[in-house]
Structures are given as structure tokens and as C-alpha cells.
């Protein structure tokens, strides 16, 4: 997946910038020359990737997410894309280092990725950072997400589509929450569940109007 959109019928963004170009070190001469078709909001048009990351770093939220990568699940990319939309501080990949990036739509380039080879490595990191691990899964004993108060420095933990979070990772979590369902399906798609959980955290910890709370 390239960052620029090559299909003219699905083109997004802007074309070449008219001259004279703005005198701004954040801008990329190649994008100014050729146009910017990346999947970024308008305020970041023509910006260098490094400049976008630096600007995001100034207002990322205190939320982190962790995703177990056991089966190269295609949903991982979609979860990362949602994490970018909510300015999540970092995302953690637990297990296999390589993951299916297609669904991320290159948004992972603007995020901080932390890899943990196994569950103990993640648990040790979270303990050292003072970040509780909050599992989102439908398992016996899980409490409803709707009535829970999520910690401000939480790491929301998600598993694979189908099997969910592994027993080892569930045991390492400080709390297990589930999204209340009223229909006949056994479970939500994991990417959809992750989006709901992240938005729930945002509603609890961002100032009305969308300004982030703790940006640590």
C-alpha cells in the first residue's frame, strides 16, 4: 500500500501547490511539486511525515492499545487506523513482529509502535509504566464496558478475530470488560469492538469539544 493514491478516479487530496511555494520547513518539496494524495486531514497537506508525527506528538492522548498477533489477523490494521484517528499514544503488538498492515491504510507511519515478543514482556512493561492492562473480550466474569470507568493511562487489550484474547494474556490483565450486545450474533468483529472501546475511553477522558486530556 503506497501512501499516495494512484487511481485518478478515486483521487483524494490536492494537486501541485501553485508557486511561489510557502516558506515552511514542515512542507515537503516533492509533495508541493507533485501534489498530496495521502490519507491525511487537510491541515497536514504537503507536510513531511516527520513533521506530522511531531505535531501529533504534541497532543496525543494518554491511551495505549495492545493487539495480540498470533494468526496474522487482517483486523490489526483496521484497529491501528482507528488508533490513529483517536491520536492514541502508542500501539503495542504482542507476539509475532510482522502483522497485516493493509487495513491500516498507512496510518501506522504516523503512530508509535512497540513490539513485545510475548505476554510477560508486555506485562513487565505495563507494570513499569504504571499502566493497567484492560482486556476487551466476551468471557465469563467480564464486566460491562458501558458502566466501567476506564483508567486514564489504560492499555486496552484486544485479541484475534475468532479466538479472542489468549488465556495467558487474559490472566495478565488487570480487568476484563465486554461490550453489551442485544442481538443474536455471538460477538462483534474485533476491529469494531476496538473502535467502540477506544471511543468510550475518549468520551471519558477528553474535554468537550475534542481537546485531549493527558497527553503522556
Legacy VTK file of the C-alpha trace (Angstrom):
# vtk DataFile Version 3.0
C-alpha trace
ASCII
DATASET POLYDATA
POINTS 216 float
0.000 0.000 0.000
1.566 3.261 -1.091
0.799 6.462 0.720
-0.140 8.348 -2.437
-3.379 7.337 -4.183
-2.591 6.292 -7.780
-6.110 5.714 -9.105
-7.328 9.055 -10.610
-10.969 8.007 -10.276
-10.512 7.598 -6.525
-8.161 10.528 -6.128
-8.242 12.463 -2.886
-6.240 15.363 -1.571
-4.759 18.202 -3.581
-2.671 18.697 -6.700
0.618 20.542 -7.088
0.907 23.695 -4.995
0.961 26.921 -7.023
4.187 28.864 -6.949
5.710 30.612 -5.171
5.748 27.897 -2.512
5.284 28.798 1.154
8.492 29.175 3.157
7.716 26.500 5.749
10.216 23.799 6.814
7.351 21.421 7.578
6.473 21.175 3.887
7.810 18.500 1.550
9.134 19.841 -1.786
8.185 16.616 -3.585
4.578 16.923 -2.413
4.466 20.606 -3.290
5.710 19.738 -6.760
3.515 16.691 -7.444
0.501 17.095 -5.184
-0.511 15.354 -1.976
-2.912 12.405 -2.277
-2.193 10.855 1.117
-4.806 9.767 3.651
-4.291 12.776 5.930
-6.549 15.592 7.133
-6.391 18.835 5.191
-4.275 20.694 7.746
-1.421 18.259 7.061
-1.457 18.642 3.280
2.065 18.906 1.859
3.641 18.302 5.286
6.605 15.956 5.671
5.776 12.746 7.501
8.222 13.627 10.290
6.518 16.991 10.754
3.100 15.348 11.028
4.379 12.889 13.642
5.950 15.713 15.645
2.717 17.697 15.568
0.686 14.663 16.632
3.144 14.012 19.466
2.272 17.411 20.896
-1.320 16.343 21.567
-1.534 12.555 21.665
-3.793 11.109 24.339
-2.720 9.034 27.313
-4.392 5.910 25.918
-2.374 2.968 24.573
-3.682 -0.171 22.896
-2.221 -3.677 22.648
-3.090 -6.242 19.995
-2.220 -9.913 20.185
-0.711 -11.085 16.900
-0.915 -14.859 16.707
-2.568 -15.517 13.339
-1.679 -12.526 11.124
-5.231 -11.217 11.585
-6.227 -8.689 8.911
-8.188 -6.737 11.536
-4.976 -5.483 13.178
-4.537 -2.848 10.503
-8.075 -1.575 10.985
-7.517 -1.292 14.732
-4.330 0.701 14.167
-6.169 3.007 11.762
-8.751 3.739 14.470
-5.960 4.315 16.985
-4.530 6.946 14.662
-7.931 8.622 14.299
-8.117 8.991 18.086
-4.467 10.100 18.489
-3.653 7.098 20.668
-0.257 7.478 22.322
1.132 4.182 21.020
0.050 0.762 19.852
1.654 -2.480 21.026
1.966 -5.671 19.004
2.214 -8.776 21.194
3.641 -11.942 19.637
4.700 -12.022 16.004
6.543 -8.857 14.979
5.177 -8.847 11.426
1.495 -8.000 11.149
-1.017 -7.398 8.351
-0.729 -3.660 7.653
-3.163 -3.438 4.744
-6.132 -2.239 6.790
-4.056 0.488 8.433
-4.080 2.485 5.175
-0.513 3.633 6.036
-1.725 5.395 9.210
0.805 3.297 11.143
3.515 5.584 9.721
2.224 8.338 11.972
1.963 6.208 15.117
4.437 4.868 17.661
4.676 1.082 17.538
6.046 -1.015 20.415
6.665 -4.723 19.954
6.510 -7.321 22.747
7.660 -10.844 21.870
5.388 -12.396 24.490
2.850 -11.669 27.216
5.345 -11.404 30.126
7.252 -8.755 28.192
4.079 -6.660 27.793
3.082 -7.216 31.425
6.514 -6.134 32.693
6.430 -3.034 30.514
2.940 -2.060 31.668
3.850 -2.575 35.325
6.976 -0.441 34.982
4.994 2.311 33.252
2.112 2.213 35.732
-0.373 1.381 33.009
-3.177 -1.098 33.800
-3.984 -3.662 31.128
-7.714 -3.672 30.326
-8.893 -6.623 28.217
-11.878 -6.213 25.899
-13.380 -9.657 25.316
-16.514 -11.711 25.865
-15.523 -14.201 28.538
-17.097 -15.409 31.803
-16.700 -12.808 34.534
-16.233 -9.853 32.173
-17.879 -6.625 33.333
-19.876 -4.333 31.023
-17.791 -1.674 29.313
-20.724 0.737 29.416
-20.633 1.060 33.217
-16.853 0.914 33.679
-14.582 3.862 34.400
-11.503 3.332 32.243
-8.146 4.372 33.712
-6.669 7.451 32.073
-3.373 5.661 31.387
-5.017 2.433 30.298
-3.730 -0.051 27.774
-6.782 -1.506 26.063
-6.028 -5.093 25.035
-7.528 -6.838 22.002
-7.194 -10.365 20.667
-7.618 -12.100 17.342
-10.831 -12.371 15.373
-12.485 -15.627 16.445
-10.431 -16.983 19.337
-10.215 -13.644 21.126
-7.539 -12.915 23.709
-5.365 -15.855 24.727
-5.800 -17.261 28.263
-2.243 -16.191 29.118
-2.872 -12.588 28.147
-6.270 -12.522 29.866
-4.600 -13.691 33.068
-2.082 -10.853 32.821
-4.771 -8.168 32.514
-5.936 -6.121 35.479
-9.556 -6.066 34.340
-11.727 -7.689 31.663
-14.600 -5.803 30.072
-17.144 -6.712 27.418
-19.406 -4.692 25.144
-23.061 -5.358 25.878
-24.907 -6.862 22.891
-28.634 -7.274 22.330
-28.792 -9.226 19.092
-28.269 -12.848 18.072
-24.624 -12.709 16.995
-22.083 -14.212 19.363
-19.631 -11.348 19.058
-18.675 -8.149 17.281
-15.865 -8.013 14.766
-12.714 -7.272 16.776
-11.968 -4.096 14.807
-15.485 -2.807 15.519
-15.155 -3.713 19.200
-11.820 -1.909 19.389
-13.330 1.223 17.875
-16.153 1.201 20.419
-13.738 0.694 23.311
-11.383 3.467 22.189
-14.283 5.857 21.691
-15.572 5.003 25.162
-12.184 5.970 26.601
-12.241 9.202 24.568
-15.666 10.168 25.899
-14.443 9.689 29.461
-11.071 11.415 29.185
-11.281 14.189 26.607
-12.566 17.672 27.214
-15.887 18.525 25.498
-15.037 19.747 22.044
-12.403 17.104 21.437
-9.327 18.530 23.180
-7.183 15.745 24.631
-6.678 15.264 28.318
-3.384 13.761 29.487
-1.039 13.665 26.505
1.541 11.477 28.195
LINES 1 217
216 0 1 2 3 4 5 6 7 8 9 10 11 12 13 14 15 16 17 18 19 20 21 22 23 24 25 26 27 28 29 30 31 32 33 34 35 36 37 38 39 40 41 42 43 44 45 46 47 48 49 50 51 52 53 54 55 56 57 58 59 60 61 62 63 64 65 66 67 68 69 70 71 72 73 74 75 76 77 78 79 80 81 82 83 84 85 86 87 88 89 90 91 92 93 94 95 96 97 98 99 100 101 102 103 104 105 106 107 108 109 110 111 112 113 114 115 116 117 118 119 120 121 122 123 124 125 126 127 128 129 130 131 132 133 134 135 136 137 138 139 140 141 142 143 144 145 146 147 148 149 150 151 152 153 154 155 156 157 158 159 160 161 162 163 164 165 166 167 168 169 170 171 172 173 174 175 176 177 178 179 180 181 182 183 184 185 186 187 188 189 190 191 192 193 194 195 196 197 198 199 200 201 202 203 204 205 206 207 208 209 210 211 212 213 214 215
